[in-house]
Amino acid sequence: MEAKVENEIDRLAALQVIDRQLKEKRERLALLTSEIDDFATRLSQQSEELAHLNAERNALEAQRVDLEARSEVEGGRIRDNRMRMNRVRNEKELLALRREVDLAKEANKQLEEQIIAAMEGLETLDQRRTAAEQAFAALQADSAQATASRKEEIEALGAEVDAILAHRDETARGLSGSLRAKYEQIFARRGGTAVVEVRNGTCQGCHMHVPPQLFNELKKFRDIRSCPNCHRILYYRPEPTDAPTSDGG
């Protein structure tokens, strides 16, 4: 009976070593996956920025073309009215034509100012778009290299995890279902520390003293007991100076 209990404690301690390895590798896997996702997100954001700049430039270019077309119309109107002014003899009609010419000139002046503003805006957008394209190309190169290396590591870690899981199944096979469930629950709740040593009467999980009777029983029987303070599973490893028959007095 004592051999079985000792075997269970040894198995739990060995299982915890394995589970800590699994925890570390899974956390690394999660980090690598997160980094790949981060590159994808940054690429998507950079692509969206480029698309936005292109759409903004296309809209501004369409506006410039429209402004130039309207300016051409106003210019034609000015030319037509000037030609008509050479033919009219009526002073009232001549004044009306001059008024139309003046209004067309003012409209054309405003259109030209808007065209200049549009062209300046296009120049600024082109500079921004060039910078964004260069940044996107650099990010693509970095992302491709970084993602490839991380995927290689993920593949290698996946194989390691599979091997560790097989070892874990073998190690946990001799444990009762209830004890295994208890261990896994504590492991999850206590940050990967479910089985702890009692040293000099102190739980190495919470660093609180355990009752002397419990400590003596652990030294004598090595059965499954829990820390009354942190509820971790306790085990005792004899010190090199302990006598084999010591009962812990």
Helices and strands as residue ranges (DSSP letters): H 2-85, H 91-172, H 177-189, E 195-199, E 202-203, H 212-221, E 225-226, E 233-235
